[in-house]
Amino acid sequence: MDTERNKAVVRELDELSNGSGDLGRLDALCTPDMVNHALAPNMPTGIEGTRQFLLRARRDQHPARWVESHIVAEGDLVVQFGVREHEWPGGTFRGFDVPSGTYRRDVAFAYRLVDGRISERWAVRDDLAMLLQLGALKPPPR
């Protein structure tokens, strides 16, 4: 239970989520039966669902980056939170037709590690901010 090592594992997974790094490292960073609570219900279970998500996100073409990031760890629990900026390619998101564009939103990712590998992942994102910034929703009149 080395908190600095656990934070480094989360940072490396974050690089993969941002579109850089070697996706082949996913097997070293995560347990095979990893539970990614942030994936859509139709995604495969285990590490394969996370692998498919990272491939589909096409971060090389639709980058994401931290504007502000903080990583806090205690034992085998790690939380990363801050503000992320994304390039949305356009398309359907949670039932809304969302035009392409750049947006920023607050996010928090929580991880549980086992023997230095990610075994669970959660995501809390301000999706409403995304929909408003990209014009998929109009703010209510004042």
Helices and strands as residue ranges (DSSP letters): H 3-17, G 23-25, H 26-29, E 30-36, H 47-57, E 64-74, E 77-88, E 91-93, E 96-98, E 101-114, E 117-125, H 127-133
